[in-house]
């Protein structure tokens, strides 16, 4: 295993989602087709795919946590952009803090402050 490469969120309106995720992650997509929109987030892929049967009722079986420097500020900023709070920022041991929000399409987005995390050389 080489590690995480891509997280994909299924969305009901890929054009609105492309705009929203661009604001949230403060970047532009590098790949933009009707069937897939891709963003490069710190070397990791965030992908958007259109849903065949759009729903905001999505099971939270997997959570991808995106690294942040100031978890409360990012949580507040993303909620201000239209996300729904799911789990407020909380300490989970040592300096580690996590939080979750739901995007306008019901996908769970994790935020993590983890100053101990280091990317290993491949």
Steps between C-alpha positions, in 0.01 A plus 500: 500500500625844410250701705191706430475642149140603435182583688184522289178673597178423310294813437158579358615810308859470382518862377384647831720252688804596290446864596434420868800269542720753321403757766536259791844374395603837357619354169386439145437160350771362274269248327150599396266268311126433543580157649784606735654812650842470664680727744859466623496564875854498633595213269182299567206464264155629588255380238138582431270267310135559408244278670254305289233536769591811701442482873623683806441191715842340483639244745807611693694177461834661407637841594795662326667755723661800329789660688464857625712737707216664698210258534251740661561770239467251211191340653336843537604609149362186334174520695480864389524378139196278544617179666296354784688439827516131586765471776647815651878519541612278786823371645557129441830467685818702530500786252261321258167662424226387261168632372251411228256691282255395232517657157176621335466152339520310831862383477699492823824700487752449778742764625807414705768697676791260540843665542652150540407383148791465259487379141745215449718492190385247243 
